[in-house]
Amino acid sequence: MLNRKRKMIATCLAACLAAAPFAGQAEVHAASALLTTEFQIANLTYADHTGTHKLQAPPFLYEQSVMIPLRALSQAMGAKVTWNHKTGTAVIEGQTSGKLTFKPGNNNVYQGSKLVTKLPAPVVMASNTLFVPAKGLAQLLGGQVAWDAANHIVRITHQSSEMDKLTFRYHFDVSAEGWKGGFSDLPVDYNPDIYDLAYKRELIPLQDNTTNYGMKLSGHNRSDDLFMYMTKKVAGLKPNTAYQAKLRIGIYTNYENESFGIGGSPGASVYVKAGILDKEPAPVELKQGNDLYYRMNIDKGEQSEGGAEAAVVGNPIKAEGSKAGYQLVYFDYSHTAMTNDKGELFLLVGTDSGFEGLTTLYYDDITLTLTS
């Protein structure tokens, strides 16, 4: 019986640790590194060093040029974009390019009143999106372009600056973006039928929502102390280097402050925790008395107390308790994080529960900022 239940927990945890990144997602995220952005003809998503993102209109071929959204590529390469409604022009400002002006229907690029270059094809406005030739824009911003004819993919690479502030955004509207989920502080031979553990990407249960996805973490606390978590590896950083890290976590919750349940409040007795580590957080089997339990391999603390490697950042309580339905609440965590010898960091977000009932939360809009 014990072996059968161990197989069941292994199967559940294996399923919860699913969620591979988007096939085209770049895994190099580093200061002083070569960063890659990919666009595919007719694809409404693109991938850069921060993850996979949606486009309002897809790239296309025009006059033998690959036309890509100006704003998407500019921002991926660290340039600021503004639109001048009065003149009908777009202005981008990069570290090395200065201010450059583009106008729909024109292939001239200006810096002030000076003509800088002529693009291989004119700028095109389509579906309220400004498209420019990939090669022309990338080179102006200091990047290199490669064309994958077999897959109709254009890859733009550029060298990040030593002083770059790296920002990583995870919205989960396209995929799980490499995040894994898991559970600990429960018996190894637990009964899956009563714990109701779930980790998967789902539409957030908001009225008329058909596009906004989040990562659902759900579980029934039957062991007095259930920890539900998500973790993500950030690779390609400088090895053995300290980064000033800021993590902002968006969670959709349906729990009020003044509510009561078994063992405590569904909101106030559940504690959101966060950590940024140099090793991957994972559950391990530990013996307690005559029983085996899953415990984390890092010090996260217990319930309302933080640990050496994770801190309590709040409770999943709605700001407007009287308003029905799920609401988005943000939690902030700052930490001086040291990468390992492979140049990796591991993000950890989750909840430590003292509420002995079912908790269901949706994680969305997670942002990591690193400054070396």
C-alpha positions as a Markdown table, in Angstrom:
| # | Residue | x | y | z |
|---|---|---|---|---|
| 1 | Met | 0.0 | 0.0 | 0.0 |
| 2 | Leu | 2.9 | 2.4 | 0.9 |
| 3 | Asn | 4.6 | 1.7 | -2.4 |
| 4 | Arg | 1.4 | 2.4 | -4.3 |
| 5 | Lys | 0.9 | 5.7 | -2.6 |
| 6 | Arg | 4.6 | 6.7 | -3.2 |
| 7 | Lys | 4.1 | 6.0 | -6.9 |
| 8 | Met | 1.0 | 8.2 | -6.8 |
| 9 | Ile | 2.8 | 11.1 | -5.2 |
| 10 | Ala | 5.7 | 10.7 | -7.7 |
| 11 | Thr | 3.2 | 10.8 | -10.6 |
| 12 | Cys | 1.5 | 13.9 | -9.1 |
| 13 | Leu | 4.7 | 15.8 | -8.5 |
| 14 | Ala | 6.0 | 14.9 | -12.0 |
| 15 | Ala | 2.9 | 16.4 | -13.5 |
| 16 | Cys | 3.2 | 19.5 | -11.3 |
| 17 | Leu | 6.8 | 19.9 | -12.4 |
| 18 | Ala | 5.7 | 20.1 | -16.0 |
| 19 | Ala | 5.5 | 23.4 | -18.0 |
| 20 | Ala | 8.4 | 23.6 | -20.5 |
| 21 | Pro | 9.3 | 27.0 | -21.9 |
| 22 | Phe | 8.1 | 28.2 | -25.3 |
| 23 | Ala | 10.2 | 26.6 | -28.0 |
| 24 | Gly | 11.7 | 29.8 | -29.2 |
| 25 | Gln | 12.3 | 31.4 | -25.8 |
| 26 | Ala | 15.8 | 32.6 | -25.2 |
| 27 | Glu | 17.5 | 31.2 | -22.1 |
| 28 | Val | 20.4 | 33.7 | -21.9 |
| 29 | His | 19.6 | 36.5 | -19.5 |
| 30 | Ala | 22.7 | 38.4 | -18.6 |
| 31 | Ala | 24.5 | 41.6 | -18.3 |
| 32 | Ser | 27.4 | 41.7 | -20.7 |
| 33 | Ala | 25.9 | 38.8 | -22.6 |
| 34 | Leu | 24.6 | 38.2 | -26.1 |
| 35 | Leu | 20.8 | 38.6 | -25.9 |
| 36 | Thr | 18.5 | 37.2 | -28.6 |
| 37 | Thr | 15.1 | 38.2 | -29.8 |
| 38 | Glu | 13.1 | 36.0 | -32.3 |
| 39 | Phe | 10.2 | 36.8 | -34.5 |
| 40 | Gln | 8.4 | 34.4 | -36.8 |
| 41 | Ile | 6.5 | 35.2 | -40.0 |
| 42 | Ala | 2.7 | 35.1 | -39.3 |
| 43 | Asn | 3.2 | 34.3 | -35.6 |
| 44 | Leu | 1.4 | 36.5 | -33.0 |
| 45 | Thr | 4.1 | 35.9 | -30.4 |
| 46 | Tyr | 7.8 | 36.7 | -30.1 |
| 47 | Ala | 10.5 | 35.7 | -27.7 |
| 48 | Asp | 13.2 | 37.8 | -26.1 |
| 49 | His | 15.5 | 37.4 | -23.1 |
| 50 | Thr | 12.6 | 38.1 | -20.7 |
| 51 | Gly | 10.2 | 35.5 | -22.1 |
| 52 | Thr | 7.4 | 35.1 | -24.6 |
| 53 | His | 5.1 | 38.0 | -25.5 |
| 54 | Lys | 2.0 | 38.7 | -27.6 |
| 55 | Leu | 1.9 | 40.9 | -30.7 |
| 56 | Gln | -1.1 | 42.8 | -31.9 |
| 57 | Ala | -0.2 | 41.9 | -35.5 |
| 58 | Pro | 2.3 | 39.3 | -36.9 |
| 59 | Pro | 5.5 | 39.9 | -38.8 |
| 60 | Phe | 5.3 | 39.6 | -42.6 |
| 61 | Leu | 7.5 | 39.7 | -45.7 |
| 62 | Tyr | 7.4 | 42.9 | -47.8 |
| 63 | Glu | 9.7 | 43.9 | -50.7 |
| 64 | Gln | 12.1 | 41.1 | -49.7 |
| 65 | Ser | 12.3 | 42.5 | -46.1 |
| 66 | Val | 11.1 | 40.9 | -42.9 |
| 67 | Met | 8.8 | 43.5 | -41.4 |
| 68 | Ile | 8.6 | 43.4 | -37.6 |
| 69 | Pro | 6.8 | 45.6 | -35.0 |
| 70 | Leu | 9.1 | 48.6 | -34.2 |
| 71 | Arg | 8.0 | 48.9 | -30.6 |
| 72 | Ala | 8.6 | 45.2 | -29.7 |
| 73 | Leu | 12.1 | 45.0 | -31.1 |
| 74 | Ser | 13.1 | 48.4 | -29.8 |
| 75 | Gln | 12.1 | 47.6 | -26.3 |
| 76 | Ala | 13.7 | 44.1 | -26.4 |
| 77 | Met | 17.0 | 45.9 | -27.3 |
| 78 | Gly | 16.6 | 48.4 | -24.5 |
| 79 | Ala | 15.4 | 51.4 | -26.5 |
| 80 | Lys | 12.6 | 53.8 | -25.5 |
| 81 | Val | 9.8 | 54.3 | -27.9 |
| 82 | Thr | 7.4 | 57.3 | -28.1 |
| 83 | Trp | 4.7 | 58.2 | -30.7 |
| 84 | Asn | 4.2 | 61.8 | -31.7 |
| 85 | His | 0.5 | 62.2 | -32.7 |
| 86 | Lys | 1.0 | 65.7 | -34.0 |
| 87 | Thr | 3.7 | 64.8 | -36.6 |
| 88 | Gly | 2.7 | 61.2 | -37.1 |
| 89 | Thr | 6.2 | 59.9 | -36.3 |
| 90 | Ala | 7.7 | 57.3 | -34.0 |
| 91 | Val | 10.9 | 58.2 | -32.0 |
| 92 | Ile | 13.2 | 55.6 | -30.5 |
| 93 | Glu | 16.0 | 56.4 | -28.2 |
| 94 | Gly | 18.8 | 53.8 | -27.6 |
| 95 | Gln | 22.0 | 54.0 | -25.6 |
| 96 | Thr | 24.2 | 54.0 | -28.8 |
| 97 | Ser | 21.8 | 55.2 | -31.4 |
| 98 | Gly | 20.5 | 58.4 | -29.9 |
| 99 | Lys | 17.0 | 59.6 | -31.0 |
| 100 | Leu | 15.9 | 58.3 | -34.3 |
| 101 | Thr | 12.7 | 59.3 | -36.1 |
| 102 | Phe | 10.5 | 57.0 | -38.3 |
| 103 | Lys | 7.4 | 57.8 | -40.3 |
| 104 | Pro | 4.9 | 55.5 | -42.0 |
| 105 | Gly | 5.2 | 55.3 | -45.7 |
| 106 | Asn | 8.8 | 56.6 | -45.6 |
| 107 | Asn | 12.1 | 54.7 | -45.6 |
| 108 | Asn | 14.2 | 57.7 | -44.4 |
| 109 | Val | 15.4 | 57.6 | -40.8 |
| 110 | Tyr | 16.4 | 60.9 | -39.2 |
| 111 | Gln | 18.4 | 62.0 | -36.2 |
| 112 | Gly | 16.9 | 65.5 | -35.6 |
| 113 | Ser | 17.0 | 67.0 | -39.1 |
| 114 | Lys | 19.9 | 64.9 | -40.3 |
| 115 | Leu | 19.2 | 61.9 | -42.6 |
| 116 | Val | 20.9 | 58.9 | -40.9 |
| 117 | Thr | 20.0 | 56.1 | -43.4 |
| 118 | Lys | 17.5 | 54.8 | -45.8 |
| 119 | Leu | 15.7 | 51.6 | -44.8 |
| 120 | Pro | 15.5 | 48.7 | -47.4 |
| 121 | Ala | 11.7 | 49.1 | -47.3 |
| 122 | Pro | 9.4 | 51.9 | -46.1 |
| 123 | Val | 7.8 | 51.9 | -42.7 |
| 124 | Val | 4.3 | 50.4 | -42.7 |
| 125 | Met | 1.4 | 51.0 | -40.4 |
| 126 | Ala | -0.9 | 47.9 | -40.2 |
| 127 | Ser | -3.4 | 46.9 | -37.5 |
| 128 | Asn | -2.4 | 50.0 | -35.5 |
| 129 | Thr | 1.2 | 48.6 | -35.4 |
| 130 | Leu | 4.2 | 50.3 | -36.9 |
| 131 | Phe | 6.3 | 47.8 | -38.9 |
| 132 | Val | 9.9 | 48.3 | -40.0 |
| 133 | Pro | 12.5 | 46.1 | -41.8 |
| 134 | Ala | 14.2 | 43.9 | -39.1 |
| 135 | Lys | 17.7 | 44.3 | -40.5 |
| 136 | Gly | 17.5 | 48.1 | -40.8 |
| 137 | Leu | 16.2 | 48.7 | -37.2 |
| 138 | Ala | 18.5 | 46.1 | -35.6 |
| 139 | Gln | 21.6 | 47.5 | -37.2 |
| 140 | Leu | 20.7 | 51.0 | -36.1 |
| 141 | Leu | 20.4 | 49.8 | -32.5 |
| 142 | Gly | 23.7 | 47.9 | -32.7 |
| 143 | Gly | 22.3 | 44.4 | -33.3 |
| 144 | Gln | 23.0 | 41.6 | -35.8 |
| 145 | Val | 20.3 | 39.8 | -37.9 |
| 146 | Ala | 20.2 | 36.1 | -38.9 |
| 147 | Trp | 17.4 | 34.6 | -41.1 |
| 148 | Asp | 16.2 | 31.0 | -40.6 |
| 149 | Ala | 14.6 | 30.4 | -44.0 |
| 150 | Ala | 13.4 | 26.9 | -43.1 |
| 151 | Asn | 11.3 | 28.1 | -40.2 |
| 152 | His | 10.7 | 31.7 | -41.3 |
| 153 | Ile | 12.3 | 33.1 | -38.2 |
| 154 | Val | 14.4 | 36.2 | -37.9 |
| 155 | Arg | 16.9 | 36.3 | -35.0 |
| 156 | Ile | 18.3 | 39.6 | -33.7 |
| 157 | Thr | 21.2 | 39.5 | -31.3 |
| 158 | His | 22.8 | 42.3 | -29.4 |
| 159 | Gln | 25.4 | 42.8 | -26.7 |
| 160 | Ser | 23.9 | 44.0 | -23.4 |
| 161 | Ser | 25.7 | 46.7 | -21.5 |
| 162 | Glu | 27.7 | 46.1 | -18.3 |
| 163 | Met | 25.4 | 48.7 | -16.6 |
| 164 | Asp | 22.2 | 47.2 | -17.9 |
| 165 | Lys | 19.3 | 46.9 | -15.5 |
| 166 | Leu | 17.9 | 43.5 | -16.5 |
| 167 | Thr | 14.1 | 43.1 | -16.3 |
| 168 | Phe | 12.3 | 39.7 | -16.7 |
| 169 | Arg | 8.6 | 39.7 | -17.1 |
| 170 | Tyr | 6.3 | 36.6 | -16.9 |
| 171 | His | 2.6 | 36.9 | -17.8 |
| 172 | Phe | 1.8 | 33.3 | -18.7 |
| 173 | Asp | -0.6 | 34.2 | -21.5 |
| 174 | Val | 1.3 | 32.0 | -24.0 |
| 175 | Ser | 3.0 | 29.4 | -21.8 |
| 176 | Ala | 4.3 | 28.6 | -18.3 |
| 177 | Glu | 7.6 | 30.3 | -19.4 |
| 178 | Gly | 9.8 | 27.7 | -17.7 |
| 179 | Trp | 8.2 | 27.9 | -14.3 |
| 180 | Lys | 7.8 | 24.7 | -12.3 |
| 181 | Gly | 5.4 | 24.0 | -9.5 |
| 182 | Gly | 5.4 | 21.7 | -6.5 |
| 183 | Phe | 4.3 | 21.0 | -2.9 |
| 184 | Ser | 5.9 | 20.1 | 0.4 |
| 185 | Asp | 5.2 | 19.8 | 4.1 |
| 186 | Leu | 2.9 | 16.8 | 3.5 |
| 187 | Pro | 3.4 | 13.0 | 4.1 |
| 188 | Val | 5.1 | 11.0 | 1.4 |
| 189 | Asp | 2.2 | 8.5 | 1.6 |
| 190 | Tyr | -0.5 | 11.2 | 1.5 |
| 191 | Asn | -3.8 | 10.5 | 0.0 |
| 192 | Pro | -4.1 | 12.5 | -3.4 |
| 193 | Asp | -7.9 | 12.2 | -3.2 |
| 194 | Ile | -8.1 | 14.5 | -0.2 |
| 195 | Tyr | -5.2 | 16.9 | -0.8 |
| 196 | Asp | -6.6 | 18.1 | -4.2 |
| 197 | Leu | -3.2 | 19.3 | -5.4 |
| 198 | Ala | -3.1 | 21.2 | -8.7 |
| 199 | Tyr | -0.5 | 23.2 | -10.6 |
| 200 | Lys | -1.4 | 24.3 | -14.2 |
| 201 | Arg | -1.8 | 27.2 | -16.5 |
| 202 | Glu | -5.5 | 28.3 | -16.6 |
| 203 | Leu | -7.6 | 31.3 | -17.6 |
| 204 | Ile | -8.0 | 33.4 | -14.5 |
| 205 | Pro | -11.6 | 33.2 | -13.3 |
| 206 | Leu | -12.6 | 36.8 | -14.0 |
| 207 | Gln | -15.8 | 38.0 | -15.7 |
| 208 | Asp | -15.6 | 37.9 | -19.5 |
| 209 | Asn | -12.0 | 36.9 | -19.4 |
| 210 | Thr | -10.9 | 35.0 | -22.5 |
| 211 | Thr | -7.2 | 35.9 | -22.8 |
| 212 | Asn | -5.6 | 36.5 | -19.4 |
| 213 | Tyr | -3.9 | 33.3 | -18.2 |
| 214 | Gly | -2.2 | 32.6 | -14.9 |
| 215 | Met | -0.5 | 29.8 | -13.1 |
| 216 | Lys | -3.0 | 28.1 | -10.8 |
| 217 | Leu | -1.7 | 26.7 | -7.5 |
| 218 | Ser | -4.3 | 24.9 | -5.4 |
| 219 | Gly | -4.2 | 22.4 | -2.5 |
| 220 | His | -6.1 | 21.3 | 0.5 |
| 221 | Asn | -4.0 | 21.6 | 3.7 |
| 222 | Arg | -4.5 | 18.3 | 5.5 |
| 223 | Ser | -1.2 | 18.3 | 7.3 |
| 224 | Asp | -1.4 | 21.6 | 9.2 |
| 225 | Asp | 1.3 | 23.2 | 7.1 |
| 226 | Leu | 1.0 | 22.9 | 3.3 |
| 227 | Phe | 3.6 | 24.7 | 1.2 |
| 228 | Met | 2.6 | 25.3 | -2.4 |
| 229 | Tyr | 5.3 | 26.9 | -4.6 |
| 230 | Met | 6.6 | 27.9 | -8.0 |
| 231 | Thr | 10.2 | 28.1 | -9.1 |
| 232 | Lys | 12.1 | 29.5 | -12.1 |
| 233 | Lys | 15.7 | 29.2 | -13.2 |
| 234 | Val | 17.3 | 32.4 | -14.5 |
| 235 | Ala | 20.4 | 31.4 | -16.4 |
| 236 | Gly | 23.3 | 33.1 | -18.3 |
| 237 | Leu | 24.2 | 35.6 | -15.6 |
| 238 | Lys | 27.7 | 36.4 | -14.5 |
| 239 | Pro | 29.0 | 33.6 | -12.3 |
| 240 | Asn | 29.6 | 34.1 | -8.6 |
| 241 | Thr | 28.3 | 37.7 | -8.8 |
| 242 | Ala | 26.1 | 39.7 | -6.5 |
| 243 | Tyr | 23.0 | 41.3 | -8.0 |
| 244 | Gln | 20.6 | 43.7 | -6.4 |
| 245 | Ala | 17.3 | 41.9 | -7.1 |
| 246 | Lys | 13.7 | 43.1 | -6.9 |
| 247 | Leu | 10.9 | 40.6 | -7.3 |
| 248 | Arg | 7.3 | 41.8 | -7.8 |
| 249 | Ile | 4.6 | 39.0 | -7.6 |
| 250 | Gly | 1.1 | 39.4 | -8.9 |
| 251 | Ile | -1.5 | 37.0 | -7.3 |
| 252 | Tyr | -5.2 | 36.8 | -8.0 |
| 253 | Thr | -7.0 | 36.0 | -4.8 |
| 254 | Asn | -10.6 | 35.6 | -3.7 |
| 255 | Tyr | -10.0 | 35.7 | 0.1 |
| 256 | Glu | -11.1 | 38.4 | 2.5 |
| 257 | Asn | -9.3 | 39.7 | 5.5 |
| 258 | Glu | -12.0 | 39.1 | 8.1 |
| 259 | Ser | -12.9 | 35.6 | 7.2 |
| 260 | Phe | -12.8 | 32.4 | 9.2 |
| 261 | Gly | -12.1 | 28.7 | 8.5 |
| 262 | Ile | -10.6 | 25.5 | 9.9 |
| 263 | Gly | -7.4 | 26.3 | 11.8 |
| 264 | Gly | -7.5 | 30.0 | 10.9 |
| 265 | Ser | -8.4 | 32.5 | 8.2 |
| 266 | Pro | -8.3 | 31.5 | 4.5 |
| 267 | Gly | -6.6 | 34.8 | 3.8 |
| 268 | Ala | -4.8 | 36.0 | 7.0 |
| 269 | Ser | -3.5 | 32.5 | 7.9 |
| 270 | Val | -1.9 | 31.9 | 4.5 |
| 271 | Tyr | 1.5 | 33.5 | 4.1 |
| 272 | Val | 3.1 | 34.5 | 0.8 |
| 273 | Lys | 6.8 | 33.8 | 0.7 |
| 274 | Ala | 9.6 | 34.7 | -1.8 |
| 275 | Gly | 13.2 | 33.9 | -2.2 |
| 276 | Ile | 16.0 | 34.3 | -4.8 |
| 277 | Leu | 18.6 | 31.5 | -4.4 |
| 278 | Asp | 21.7 | 30.0 | -6.0 |
| 279 | Lys | 20.3 | 26.5 | -6.0 |
| 280 | Glu | 17.0 | 25.0 | -7.1 |
| 281 | Pro | 14.3 | 24.7 | -4.4 |
| 282 | Ala | 12.8 | 21.2 | -4.3 |
| 283 | Pro | 11.0 | 18.8 | -2.0 |
| 284 | Val | 13.1 | 16.0 | -0.3 |
| 285 | Glu | 12.0 | 13.1 | 1.8 |
| 286 | Leu | 12.8 | 13.5 | 5.5 |
| 287 | Lys | 11.9 | 11.1 | 8.3 |
| 288 | Gln | 10.0 | 12.4 | 11.3 |
| 289 | Gly | 9.4 | 9.7 | 13.9 |
| 290 | Asn | 8.1 | 6.7 | 12.0 |
| 291 | Asp | 6.8 | 8.7 | 9.0 |
| 292 | Leu | 8.3 | 10.2 | 5.9 |
| 293 | Tyr | 7.5 | 13.8 | 4.9 |
| 294 | Tyr | 8.2 | 16.0 | 2.0 |
| 295 | Arg | 10.2 | 19.0 | 3.2 |
| 296 | Met | 12.0 | 21.7 | 1.2 |
| 297 | Asn | 15.7 | 21.5 | 0.7 |
| 298 | Ile | 16.0 | 25.2 | 1.6 |
| 299 | Asp | 15.2 | 27.2 | 4.8 |
| 300 | Lys | 11.8 | 28.9 | 4.1 |
| 301 | Gly | 10.7 | 29.1 | 7.7 |
| 302 | Glu | 7.4 | 27.8 | 8.9 |
| 303 | Gln | 4.0 | 29.5 | 8.3 |
| 304 | Ser | 4.1 | 33.1 | 9.6 |
| 305 | Glu | 7.9 | 33.0 | 10.1 |
| 306 | Gly | 10.4 | 33.4 | 7.2 |
| 307 | Gly | 13.6 | 31.5 | 6.9 |
| 308 | Ala | 17.2 | 32.2 | 6.0 |
| 309 | Glu | 16.4 | 31.6 | 2.3 |
| 310 | Ala | 12.8 | 32.9 | 1.9 |
| 311 | Ala | 10.9 | 35.8 | 3.5 |
| 312 | Val | 7.2 | 36.4 | 4.3 |
| 313 | Val | 6.0 | 39.2 | 2.0 |
| 314 | Gly | 2.3 | 39.3 | 3.0 |
| 315 | Asn | -1.1 | 37.5 | 2.9 |
| 316 | Pro | -3.2 | 36.8 | -0.1 |
| 317 | Ile | -6.1 | 39.2 | 0.9 |
| 318 | Lys | -8.3 | 41.2 | -1.5 |
| 319 | Ala | -7.9 | 44.9 | -1.3 |
| 320 | Glu | -11.7 | 45.3 | -1.7 |
| 321 | Gly | -13.1 | 42.6 | 0.5 |
| 322 | Ser | -16.7 | 43.5 | -0.1 |
| 323 | Lys | -16.3 | 43.1 | -3.9 |
| 324 | Ala | -17.0 | 39.6 | -5.2 |
| 325 | Gly | -14.6 | 37.7 | -7.3 |
| 326 | Tyr | -10.8 | 37.4 | -7.7 |
| 327 | Gln | -8.7 | 40.5 | -7.4 |
| 328 | Leu | -5.0 | 41.1 | -8.3 |
| 329 | Val | -2.7 | 41.8 | -5.3 |
| 330 | Tyr | 1.0 | 42.6 | -5.6 |
| 331 | Phe | 3.8 | 41.5 | -3.3 |
| 332 | Asp | 7.4 | 42.9 | -3.3 |
| 333 | Tyr | 10.6 | 41.3 | -2.3 |
| 334 | Ser | 14.2 | 42.8 | -2.4 |
| 335 | His | 17.4 | 40.8 | -1.9 |
| 336 | Thr | 21.1 | 40.8 | -2.7 |
| 337 | Ala | 21.4 | 37.6 | -4.7 |
| 338 | Met | 24.6 | 35.8 | -5.4 |
| 339 | Thr | 24.7 | 33.7 | -8.5 |
| 340 | Asn | 26.3 | 30.2 | -8.5 |
| 341 | Asp | 29.4 | 29.2 | -10.5 |
| 342 | Lys | 27.2 | 28.6 | -13.5 |
| 343 | Gly | 25.7 | 32.1 | -13.5 |
| 344 | Glu | 22.3 | 30.9 | -12.3 |
| 345 | Leu | 19.7 | 32.2 | -9.9 |
| 346 | Phe | 16.5 | 30.4 | -8.9 |
| 347 | Leu | 13.2 | 32.3 | -8.1 |
| 348 | Leu | 10.9 | 31.0 | -5.5 |
| 349 | Val | 7.3 | 32.2 | -4.8 |
| 350 | Gly | 4.6 | 30.4 | -2.9 |
| 351 | Thr | 2.4 | 30.2 | 0.1 |
| 352 | Asp | 2.8 | 28.6 | 3.6 |
| 353 | Ser | -0.6 | 27.7 | 4.9 |
| 354 | Gly | -1.9 | 27.6 | 8.5 |
| 355 | Phe | -5.5 | 27.5 | 7.1 |
| 356 | Glu | -6.6 | 23.8 | 7.1 |
| 357 | Gly | -8.8 | 24.1 | 4.0 |
| 358 | Leu | -8.6 | 24.5 | 0.3 |
| 359 | Thr | -6.5 | 27.4 | -1.0 |
| 360 | Thr | -6.6 | 28.3 | -4.7 |
| 361 | Leu | -4.5 | 31.2 | -6.1 |
| 362 | Tyr | -3.5 | 32.4 | -9.6 |
| 363 | Tyr | 0.0 | 33.8 | -10.1 |
| 364 | Asp | 0.3 | 36.4 | -12.9 |
| 365 | Asp | 2.5 | 39.3 | -13.8 |
| 366 | Ile | 5.7 | 38.4 | -12.0 |
| 367 | Thr | 8.6 | 40.8 | -12.6 |
| 368 | Leu | 12.3 | 40.4 | -11.7 |
| 369 | Thr | 14.8 | 43.3 | -11.9 |
| 370 | Leu | 18.5 | 42.7 | -11.5 |
| 371 | Thr | 21.2 | 45.3 | -11.2 |
| 372 | Ser | 24.8 | 44.4 | -11.0 |
